[in-house]
Amino acid sequence: MERLDKSAFKKHSFKEADRNRAYWMSKTPMERLIAAHRLSLRAYGYDPDHPPRMDKNHFSRRTREN
């Protein structure tokens, strides 16, 4: 699993930030959501290609009474 390189970040000028925003606005909403999801997985230390499965042991099934 690849690690997020925190040394790759730096302060941006307003001009650079504008270019970055323009880049992301050129992407489709789905591409932006996928990128945000992948960043969230990396931030929590999960492998983006194999996200964790939900632990279903905490849920129970009940019948509905009428």
C-alpha positions in Angstrom: 0.0 0.0 0.0 1.4 3.4 -0.9 1.8 6.0 1.8 0.8 9.6 1.5 3.9 11.8 1.1 3.2 14.7 3.5 6.4 16.5 2.3 4.8 17.0 -1.1 2.5 19.8 0.3 3.4 23.4 0.3 1.8 26.8 0.7 0.3 28.1 -2.5 -0.1 31.6 -3.8 -3.6 32.7 -4.8 -2.6 32.3 -8.4 -1.5 28.7 -7.9 -4.6 27.9 -5.9 -6.7 29.3 -8.7 -5.0 27.0 -11.2 -5.5 24.0 -8.9 -9.2 24.9 -8.6 -9.5 25.2 -12.3 -8.0 21.8 -12.8 -10.5 20.1 -10.4 -13.4 22.0 -11.9 -12.4 20.7 -15.3 -13.1 17.2 -14.0 -16.5 15.6 -13.9 -18.3 15.5 -10.6 -17.8 11.7 -10.5 -14.1 12.0 -11.0 -13.9 14.5 -8.2 -15.9 12.2 -5.9 -13.6 9.3 -6.7 -10.5 11.4 -6.0 -12.0 12.6 -2.7 -12.9 9.0 -1.7 -9.4 7.8 -2.5 -7.9 10.6 -0.4 -10.2 9.7 2.5 -9.1 6.1 2.4 -5.5 7.1 2.3 -5.9 9.5 5.2 -7.3 6.7 7.4 -4.6 4.2 6.2 -6.8 2.0 4.1 -5.8 0.5 0.7 -7.8 2.3 -2.0 -7.9 -0.8 -4.1 -9.2 -3.0 -1.2 -11.3 -0.9 1.1 -12.4 -2.5 4.4 -15.6 -4.5 4.6 -18.3 -3.5 7.0 -18.4 -5.6 10.1 -22.0 -6.9 10.2 -21.7 -8.6 13.6 -23.1 -5.5 15.2 -26.4 -5.7 13.4 -29.3 -8.0 14.1 -32.3 -8.9 12.1 -35.8 -8.3 13.6 -39.2 -9.0 12.3 -41.8 -6.2 12.0 -44.9 -6.6 14.1 -48.2 -5.3 12.7 
